[in-house]
Amino acid sequence: MKYNKKWKHIILLFILFFLLAALSANTPINIKDNLFKLTNKFNFLSTPEWPSTFQLVKITSSNDKAIQNAYFLPTNEKKPLLVSLHHWSSDFTQKDPLAKLALKHNWNYIHPDFRGPNNNQQSCLSNLVISDVDDAIQYAIDNSNVDIDNIFIVGASGGGYVTLGSYLRTRHKIKRFISWVPISDLTAWYYQSISIGNEKYAENILSCTGSSLNFMNEGELKNRSPLYWDITSTISGGIDIYAGINDGHSGGGSVPISHSILFFNHLLTAWGLNENYITSETISKLLTRAYDNRGSEKKIQGRAIIYQNKTELATLTIFDGGHEIFSEYTFNELIELSD
């Protein structure tokens, strides 16, 4: 259903009027819930309007010739490229704080769709998703003045998940990948989501992998999980993984830090970096939030670093927080990496 701007404003005012009235202490909770559901029903209320400086572009898939939408910011002079990936349940229209920072610093920027929300078999790190991200990068290179030695991929949550996948399978030369609070194992996340009442994500995983309540398609679940992918010698660039210690716990978020830790260990095993391998004892302490970081004064964006493990190609940082990304900190890191 489509609405012109006049009717959008009228309906918005109508809903806000009754919503504010419903928030009074005397209003039954079921009426409040129904009004919140009503506001969510109208997509135009939650869909952000992107500034006109960002071009809405259409990119033909090199895989199946489908059209992928993206928001694109080109530059006139040679500048780095930031490829910013949307969250699990979102698409290319999702509001992105990194976009404003790219505009402020005059960087090339692209925000691809890569098959939209992760609720169908074309999404969830399918081969189509990997090629869509690669196609978006190629589009930016072909249609702007990109410093090809300074291309970066950043994502959080579902975008962090796709960042891990792109790290292992992109065809492009990428300088650095930054993955915040990612998913790495769909089977584990399915059962974790069920256990904390996030049935929506569990249903999404079933839809993505051709599974059902009576049949778990284990082969396809692994095919869509970077934790089980091969680590090849052709990987370009390094990767930084960030996870909030409270993620996956009540009130902290939806993706336990085990996804980040185990993927990091997966890399270390492939590289033979046994001295950096995170032991089961340390993992247990981190997962139970019993890790002792007293004496450490390291912080990122004002938050304490609970645990950090650095190698030449990969870094894992567990911080005091939940399911989130620090956008200002991330962009400052990209600036330093691009120098």
C-alpha positions as a LaTeX table, in Angstrom:
\begin{tabular}{lrrr}
\hline
Residue & $x$ (\AA) & $y$ (\AA) & $z$ (\AA) \\
\hline
Met1 & 0.00 & 0.00 & 0.00 \\
Lys2 & 1.34 & 3.44 & $-0.89$ \\
Tyr3 & 0.64 & 6.76 & 0.82 \\
Asn4 & 1.37 & 10.28 & $-0.33$ \\
Lys5 & 3.16 & 12.62 & 2.07 \\
Lys6 & $-0.01$ & 14.45 & 3.12 \\
Trp7 & $-1.73$ & 11.28 & 4.25 \\
Lys8 & 1.45 & 9.99 & 5.89 \\
His9 & 1.52 & 13.08 & 8.09 \\
Ile10 & $-2.19$ & 12.85 & 8.92 \\
Ile11 & $-1.98$ & 9.17 & 9.88 \\
Leu12 & 1.22 & 9.77 & 11.85 \\
Leu13 & $-0.44$ & 12.57 & 13.87 \\
Phe14 & $-3.51$ & 10.40 & 14.43 \\
Ile15 & $-1.46$ & 7.49 & 15.74 \\
Leu16 & 0.76 & 9.67 & 17.91 \\
Phe17 & $-2.28$ & 11.35 & 19.47 \\
Phe18 & $-3.80$ & 8.06 & 20.57 \\
Leu19 & $-0.45$ & 6.57 & 21.47 \\
Leu20 & 0.28 & 9.43 & 23.87 \\
Ala21 & $-3.18$ & 9.09 & 25.34 \\
Ala22 & $-2.65$ & 5.37 & 25.77 \\
Leu23 & 0.53 & 5.88 & 27.74 \\
Ser24 & $-1.40$ & 7.33 & 30.66 \\
Ala25 & $-1.38$ & 5.22 & 33.81 \\
Asn26 & $-5.09$ & 4.43 & 33.51 \\
Thr27 & $-4.93$ & 2.86 & 30.06 \\
Pro28 & $-5.18$ & $-0.96$ & 29.92 \\
Ile29 & $-1.90$ & $-2.55$ & 28.82 \\
Asn30 & $-3.55$ & $-4.50$ & 25.98 \\
Ile31 & $-4.66$ & $-1.23$ & 24.36 \\
Lys32 & $-1.13$ & 0.13 & 24.64 \\
Asp33 & 0.28 & $-3.01$ & 23.02 \\
Asn34 & $-2.22$ & $-2.82$ & 20.17 \\
Leu35 & $-1.34$ & 0.79 & 19.48 \\
Phe36 & 2.37 & 0.02 & 19.38 \\
Lys37 & 1.62 & $-2.81$ & 16.94 \\
Leu38 & $-0.39$ & $-0.36$ & 14.83 \\
Thr39 & 2.54 & 2.05 & 14.56 \\
Asn40 & 4.80 & $-0.80$ & 13.49 \\
Lys41 & 2.33 & $-1.89$ & 10.81 \\
Phe42 & 2.94 & 1.25 & 8.76 \\
Asn43 & 6.41 & 0.77 & 7.30 \\
Phe44 & 6.79 & 4.40 & 6.30 \\
Leu45 & 6.90 & 5.38 & 9.98 \\
Ser46 & 10.10 & 3.45 & 10.55 \\
Thr47 & 11.78 & 3.70 & 7.14 \\
Pro48 & 14.42 & 6.43 & 7.29 \\
Glu49 & 14.71 & 9.05 & 4.59 \\
Trp50 & 18.28 & 9.22 & 3.30 \\
Pro51 & 19.81 & 12.62 & 2.46 \\
Ser52 & 19.76 & 13.48 & $-1.24$ \\
Thr53 & 23.57 & 13.41 & $-1.27$ \\
Phe54 & 23.28 & 9.60 & $-1.17$ \\
Gln55 & 22.30 & 8.15 & $-4.52$ \\
Leu56 & 19.78 & 5.32 & $-4.74$ \\
Val57 & 21.42 & 2.99 & $-7.26$ \\
Lys58 & 20.49 & $-0.32$ & $-8.84$ \\
Ile59 & 23.14 & $-2.99$ & $-9.33$ \\
Thr60 & 22.72 & $-6.03$ & $-11.58$ \\
Ser61 & 23.79 & $-9.26$ & $-9.88$ \\
Ser62 & 26.72 & $-11.01$ & $-11.53$ \\
Asn63 & 25.22 & $-14.26$ & $-10.24$ \\
Asp64 & 21.52 & $-14.35$ & $-11.17$ \\
Lys65 & 20.99 & $-10.94$ & $-12.88$ \\
Ala66 & 18.61 & $-9.77$ & $-10.15$ \\
Ile67 & 18.60 & $-6.07$ & $-9.33$ \\
Gln68 & 20.12 & $-5.05$ & $-5.99$ \\
Asn69 & 19.34 & $-1.64$ & $-4.49$ \\
Ala70 & 21.95 & 0.31 & $-2.58$ \\
Tyr71 & 22.63 & 3.78 & $-1.23$ \\
Phe72 & 25.83 & 5.15 & $-2.68$ \\
Leu73 & 28.01 & 8.16 & $-1.93$ \\
Pro74 & 30.74 & 8.81 & $-4.54$ \\
Thr75 & 33.62 & 11.26 & $-4.24$ \\
Asn76 & 35.33 & 13.46 & $-6.81$ \\
Glu77 & 38.82 & 12.88 & $-5.47$ \\
Lys78 & 40.57 & 9.63 & $-4.68$ \\
Lys79 & 39.26 & 8.45 & $-1.30$ \\
Pro80 & 38.77 & 5.22 & 0.69 \\
Leu81 & 35.60 & 3.15 & 0.29 \\
Leu82 & 33.44 & 2.10 & 3.23 \\
Val83 & 31.11 & $-0.84$ & 2.57 \\
Ser84 & 28.57 & $-0.79$ & 5.40 \\
Leu85 & 26.32 & $-3.83$ & 5.86 \\
His86 & 22.80 & $-3.74$ & 7.29 \\
His87 & 21.52 & $-5.73$ & 10.26 \\
Trp88 & 19.82 & $-9.15$ & 10.30 \\
Ser89 & 16.19 & $-7.98$ & 9.98 \\
Ser90 & 16.86 & $-4.88$ & 7.89 \\
Asp91 & 17.69 & $-3.93$ & 4.32 \\
Phe92 & 19.59 & $-1.20$ & 2.47 \\
Thr93 & 17.19 & 1.50 & 3.75 \\
Gln94 & 18.25 & 0.98 & 7.39 \\
Lys95 & 19.49 & 4.13 & 9.08 \\
Asp96 & 23.28 & 4.00 & 9.34 \\
Pro97 & 25.32 & 6.37 & 11.55 \\
Leu98 & 28.42 & 5.46 & 9.54 \\
Ala99 & 26.85 & 7.11 & 6.49 \\
Lys100 & 26.96 & 10.55 & 8.11 \\
Leu101 & 30.57 & 10.00 & 9.10 \\
Ala102 & 31.49 & 8.99 & 5.54 \\
Leu103 & 29.82 & 12.16 & 4.27 \\
Lys104 & 31.58 & 14.30 & 6.89 \\
His105 & 35.01 & 12.92 & 5.98 \\
Asn106 & 34.38 & 12.83 & 2.22 \\
Trp107 & 34.70 & 9.05 & 1.85 \\
Asn108 & 33.19 & 6.81 & $-0.76$ \\
Tyr109 & 30.36 & 4.82 & 0.81 \\
Ile110 & 27.93 & 2.11 & $-0.25$ \\
His111 & 25.11 & 0.46 & 1.72 \\
Pro112 & 24.04 & $-2.64$ & $-0.25$ \\
Asp113 & 20.89 & $-4.72$ & 0.16 \\
Phe114 & 22.35 & $-8.25$ & $-0.35$ \\
Arg115 & 18.91 & $-9.93$ & $-0.52$ \\
Gly116 & 17.36 & $-7.88$ & 2.29 \\
Pro117 & 16.29 & $-9.27$ & 5.68 \\
Asn118 & 17.52 & $-12.74$ & 6.61 \\
Asn119 & 14.21 & $-14.56$ & 6.31 \\
Asn120 & 14.47 & $-16.44$ & 3.01 \\
Gln121 & 16.81 & $-18.91$ & 1.31 \\
Gln122 & 18.41 & $-16.26$ & $-0.91$ \\
Ser123 & 19.66 & $-14.44$ & 2.19 \\
Cys124 & 21.59 & $-15.79$ & 5.21 \\
Leu125 & 25.07 & $-15.84$ & 3.63 \\
Ser126 & 24.01 & $-17.66$ & 0.50 \\
Asn127 & 26.33 & $-17.51$ & $-2.50$ \\
Leu128 & 24.02 & $-14.74$ & $-3.76$ \\
Val129 & 24.75 & $-12.65$ & $-0.67$ \\
Ile130 & 28.52 & $-12.95$ & $-1.11$ \\
Ser131 & 28.29 & $-12.00$ & $-4.77$ \\
Asp132 & 25.90 & $-9.10$ & $-4.02$ \\
Val133 & 28.42 & $-7.57$ & $-1.60$ \\
Asp134 & 31.19 & $-8.08$ & $-4.15$ \\
Asp135 & 29.02 & $-6.55$ & $-6.89$ \\
Ala136 & 28.37 & $-3.49$ & $-4.70$ \\
Ile137 & 32.11 & $-3.03$ & $-4.19$ \\
Gln138 & 32.73 & $-3.33$ & $-7.93$ \\
Tyr139 & 29.94 & $-0.83$ & $-8.63$ \\
Ala140 & 31.57 & 1.69 & $-6.30$ \\
Ile141 & 34.98 & 1.15 & $-7.91$ \\
Asp142 & 33.52 & 1.58 & $-11.41$ \\
Asn143 & 31.44 & 4.65 & $-10.57$ \\
Ser144 & 33.61 & 6.70 & $-8.26$ \\
Asn145 & 37.18 & 7.62 & $-7.46$ \\
Val146 & 38.01 & 4.80 & $-5.04$ \\
Asp147 & 41.40 & 4.32 & $-3.45$ \\
Ile148 & 41.54 & 0.57 & $-4.09$ \\
Asp149 & 44.22 & 0.13 & $-1.44$ \\
Asn150 & 41.80 & 1.39 & 1.20 \\
Ile151 & 38.54 & $-0.56$ & 0.97 \\
Phe152 & 36.84 & $-1.51$ & 4.24 \\
Ile153 & 33.84 & $-3.70$ & 5.12 \\
Val154 & 31.97 & $-3.03$ & 8.37 \\
Gly155 & 28.87 & $-4.64$ & 9.83 \\
Ala156 & 27.09 & $-5.28$ & 13.11 \\
Ser157 & 24.81 & $-8.14$ & 14.15 \\
Gly158 & 23.52 & $-9.62$ & 10.88 \\
Gly159 & 25.90 & $-7.25$ & 9.11 \\
Gly160 & 28.69 & $-8.58$ & 11.30 \\
Tyr161 & 27.66 & $-12.08$ & 10.24 \\
Val162 & 27.98 & $-11.14$ & 6.56 \\
Thr163 & 31.28 & $-9.38$ & 7.31 \\
Leu164 & 32.67 & $-12.72$ & 8.56 \\
Gly165 & 31.43 & $-14.44$ & 5.39 \\
Ser166 & 32.86 & $-11.76$ & 3.12 \\
Tyr167 & 36.18 & $-11.98$ & 4.95 \\
Leu168 & 36.44 & $-15.63$ & 4.00 \\
Arg169 & 35.05 & $-15.49$ & 0.46 \\
Thr170 & 35.21 & $-12.05$ & $-1.14$ \\
Arg171 & 36.94 & $-11.78$ & $-4.49$ \\
His172 & 38.13 & $-8.24$ & $-3.75$ \\
Lys173 & 41.23 & $-6.92$ & $-2.05$ \\
Ile174 & 39.97 & $-5.54$ & 1.25 \\
Lys175 & 42.26 & $-3.75$ & 3.69 \\
Arg176 & 40.27 & $-4.45$ & 6.86 \\
Phe177 & 37.03 & $-6.06$ & 7.97 \\
Ile178 & 35.36 & $-4.89$ & 11.18 \\
Ser179 & 32.67 & $-7.16$ & 12.59 \\
Trp180 & 30.60 & $-6.15$ & 15.60 \\
Val181 & 28.54 & $-8.67$ & 17.63 \\
Pro182 & 28.37 & $-11.21$ & 14.76 \\
Ile183 & 26.64 & $-14.56$ & 14.36 \\
Ser184 & 28.96 & $-17.36$ & 13.25 \\
Asp185 & 26.96 & $-20.57$ & 13.84 \\
Leu186 & 23.29 & $-20.71$ & 12.80 \\
Thr187 & 22.58 & $-24.02$ & 14.54 \\
Ala188 & 23.84 & $-22.68$ & 17.86 \\
Trp189 & 22.01 & $-19.39$ & 17.38 \\
Tyr190 & 18.76 & $-21.19$ & 16.64 \\
Tyr191 & 18.76 & $-22.98$ & 19.98 \\
Gln192 & 20.12 & $-19.92$ & 21.80 \\
Ser193 & 17.29 & $-17.81$ & 20.36 \\
Ile194 & 14.70 & $-20.37$ & 21.43 \\
Ser195 & 16.13 & $-20.49$ & 24.95 \\
Ile196 & 15.82 & $-16.72$ & 25.50 \\
Gly197 & 12.47 & $-16.31$ & 23.77 \\
Asn198 & 13.62 & $-14.82$ & 20.46 \\
Glu199 & 11.34 & $-17.00$ & 18.34 \\
Lys200 & 11.49 & $-14.53$ & 15.45 \\
Tyr201 & 15.18 & $-15.22$ & 14.83 \\
Ala202 & 14.67 & $-18.95$ & 15.24 \\
Glu203 & 11.91 & $-18.84$ & 12.61 \\
Asn204 & 14.16 & $-16.80$ & 10.30 \\
Ile205 & 16.87 & $-19.46$ & 10.55 \\
Leu206 & 14.41 & $-22.20$ & 9.65 \\
Ser207 & 13.22 & $-20.19$ & 6.64 \\
Cys208 & 16.77 & $-19.43$ & 5.47 \\
Thr209 & 17.93 & $-23.02$ & 5.54 \\
Gly210 & 14.91 & $-24.97$ & 4.32 \\
Ser211 & 14.41 & $-26.35$ & 7.82 \\
Ser212 & 11.27 & $-26.81$ & 9.91 \\
Leu213 & 10.35 & $-27.63$ & 13.49 \\
Asn214 & 10.46 & $-31.31$ & 12.54 \\
Phe215 & 13.54 & $-31.17$ & 10.31 \\
Met216 & 16.82 & $-29.33$ & 10.87 \\
Asn217 & 18.72 & $-29.12$ & 7.60 \\
Glu218 & 22.13 & $-29.54$ & 9.23 \\
Gly219 & 24.05 & $-29.41$ & 5.95 \\
Glu220 & 22.51 & $-26.11$ & 4.94 \\
Leu221 & 22.88 & $-24.68$ & 8.45 \\
Lys222 & 26.62 & $-25.31$ & 8.25 \\
Asn223 & 26.80 & $-23.99$ & 4.69 \\
Arg224 & 25.46 & $-20.65$ & 6.00 \\
Ser225 & 27.72 & $-20.57$ & 9.10 \\
Pro226 & 31.23 & $-19.02$ & 8.79 \\
Leu227 & 32.38 & $-21.05$ & 11.79 \\
Tyr228 & 32.42 & $-24.12$ & 9.50 \\
Trp229 & 33.94 & $-22.53$ & 6.41 \\
Asp230 & 37.46 & $-23.25$ & 5.25 \\
Ile231 & 40.18 & $-20.72$ & 6.01 \\
Thr232 & 42.14 & $-20.36$ & 2.79 \\
Ser233 & 45.48 & $-18.75$ & 2.05 \\
Thr234 & 43.78 & $-16.31$ & $-0.34$ \\
Ile235 & 42.15 & $-14.24$ & 2.42 \\
Ser236 & 42.99 & $-10.56$ & 2.00 \\
Gly237 & 43.36 & $-8.04$ & 4.79 \\
Gly238 & 42.77 & $-8.45$ & 8.50 \\
Ile239 & 39.69 & $-8.61$ & 10.70 \\
Asp240 & 38.68 & $-7.02$ & 13.98 \\
Ile241 & 35.86 & $-8.67$ & 15.92 \\
Tyr242 & 34.02 & $-6.92$ & 18.76 \\
Ala243 & 31.52 & $-8.43$ & 21.19 \\
Gly244 & 29.72 & $-7.04$ & 24.24 \\
Ile245 & 30.14 & $-9.19$ & 27.35 \\
Asn246 & 26.40 & $-8.92$ & 28.15 \\
Asp247 & 25.19 & $-9.88$ & 24.67 \\
Gly248 & 22.96 & $-12.94$ & 24.77 \\
His249 & 22.10 & $-12.40$ & 28.43 \\
Ser250 & 18.81 & $-10.99$ & 29.67 \\
Gly251 & 18.60 & $-7.34$ & 28.65 \\
Gly252 & 21.97 & $-7.42$ & 26.91 \\
Gly253 & 21.13 & $-8.54$ & 23.40 \\
Ser254 & 20.47 & $-11.50$ & 21.15 \\
Val255 & 23.85 & $-12.97$ & 20.11 \\
Pro256 & 26.06 & $-14.62$ & 22.75 \\
Ile257 & 29.77 & $-13.80$ & 22.62 \\
Ser258 & 30.52 & $-17.47$ & 21.95 \\
His259 & 29.98 & $-16.72$ & 18.25 \\
Ser260 & 32.85 & $-14.23$ & 18.21 \\
Ile261 & 35.15 & $-16.29$ & 20.43 \\
Leu262 & 34.74 & $-19.56$ & 18.54 \\
Phe263 & 35.16 & $-17.91$ & 15.14 \\
Phe264 & 38.36 & $-16.25$ & 16.38 \\
Asn265 & 39.64 & $-19.63$ & 17.59 \\
His266 & 38.67 & $-21.09$ & 14.21 \\
Leu267 & 41.04 & $-18.61$ & 12.56 \\
Leu268 & 43.82 & $-19.29$ & 15.05 \\
Thr269 & 43.58 & $-23.04$ & 14.51 \\
Ala270 & 43.85 & $-22.64$ & 10.74 \\
Trp271 & 46.84 & $-20.33$ & 11.13 \\
Gly272 & 48.59 & $-22.52$ & 13.70 \\
Leu273 & 48.68 & $-19.73$ & 16.29 \\
Asn274 & 48.42 & $-22.00$ & 19.30 \\
Glu275 & 49.90 & $-19.41$ & 21.66 \\
Asn276 & 46.88 & $-17.15$ & 21.08 \\
Tyr277 & 44.25 & $-19.88$ & 21.26 \\
Ile278 & 41.53 & $-19.08$ & 23.80 \\
Thr279 & 41.32 & $-21.94$ & 26.29 \\
Ser280 & 38.08 & $-23.56$ & 27.42 \\
Glu281 & 38.69 & $-22.19$ & 30.92 \\
Thr282 & 38.92 & $-18.61$ & 29.63 \\
Ile283 & 35.89 & $-19.12$ & 27.39 \\
Ser284 & 33.88 & $-20.42$ & 30.36 \\
Lys285 & 34.80 & $-17.38$ & 32.45 \\
Leu286 & 33.89 & $-14.99$ & 29.65 \\
Leu287 & 30.57 & $-16.67$ & 28.93 \\
Thr288 & 29.61 & $-16.60$ & 32.61 \\
Arg289 & 30.90 & $-13.03$ & 33.00 \\
Ala290 & 33.36 & $-14.21$ & 35.64 \\
Tyr291 & 36.52 & $-13.14$ & 33.82 \\
Asp292 & 38.81 & $-11.07$ & 36.05 \\
Asn293 & 40.04 & $-7.98$ & 34.19 \\
Arg294 & 41.04 & $-6.00$ & 37.26 \\
Gly295 & 44.17 & $-4.00$ & 36.66 \\
Ser296 & 43.31 & $-3.28$ & 33.04 \\
Glu297 & 42.51 & 0.33 & 32.20 \\
Lys298 & 41.96 & $-0.18$ & 28.47 \\
Lys299 & 38.76 & 1.31 & 27.10 \\
Ile300 & 36.96 & 1.86 & 23.82 \\
Gln301 & 34.57 & 4.79 & 23.58 \\
Gly302 & 34.54 & 5.02 & 27.37 \\
Arg303 & 33.75 & 1.32 & 27.91 \\
Ala304 & 36.10 & $-1.08$ & 29.66 \\
Ile305 & 37.79 & $-3.77$ & 27.59 \\
Ile306 & 37.11 & $-7.03$ & 29.42 \\
Tyr307 & 39.32 & $-9.21$ & 27.21 \\
Gln308 & 41.48 & $-8.65$ & 24.15 \\
Asn309 & 43.50 & $-11.01$ & 21.97 \\
Lys310 & 45.61 & $-9.62$ & 19.14 \\
Thr311 & 47.43 & $-11.30$ & 16.28 \\
Glu312 & 48.90 & $-9.82$ & 13.13 \\
Leu313 & 45.77 & $-10.53$ & 11.06 \\
Ala314 & 42.95 & $-10.66$ & 13.59 \\
Thr315 & 41.87 & $-9.08$ & 16.86 \\
Leu316 & 39.12 & $-10.10$ & 19.27 \\
Thr317 & 37.84 & $-7.50$ & 21.73 \\
Ile318 & 35.25 & $-8.24$ & 24.41 \\
Phe319 & 33.97 & $-4.96$ & 25.86 \\
Asp320 & 31.65 & $-3.89$ & 28.64 \\
Gly321 & 28.39 & $-3.66$ & 26.75 \\
Gly322 & 25.75 & $-5.56$ & 24.83 \\
His323 & 24.53 & $-5.95$ & 21.26 \\
Glu324 & 25.85 & $-2.73$ & 19.76 \\
Ile325 & 28.36 & $-0.97$ & 17.54 \\
Phe326 & 30.42 & 2.11 & 18.41 \\
Ser327 & 30.18 & 4.05 & 15.17 \\
Glu328 & 32.44 & 7.00 & 16.03 \\
Tyr329 & 35.12 & 4.67 & 17.36 \\
Thr330 & 34.83 & 2.45 & 14.29 \\
Phe331 & 35.21 & 5.29 & 11.82 \\
Asn332 & 38.19 & 6.68 & 13.72 \\
Glu333 & 39.79 & 3.24 & 13.45 \\
Leu334 & 39.18 & 3.27 & 9.70 \\
Ile335 & 40.80 & 6.69 & 9.39 \\
Glu336 & 43.90 & 5.42 & 11.19 \\
Leu337 & 44.02 & 2.29 & 9.03 \\
Ser338 & 43.72 & 4.33 & 5.83 \\
Asp339 & 46.69 & 6.61 & 6.61 \\
\hline
\end{tabular}
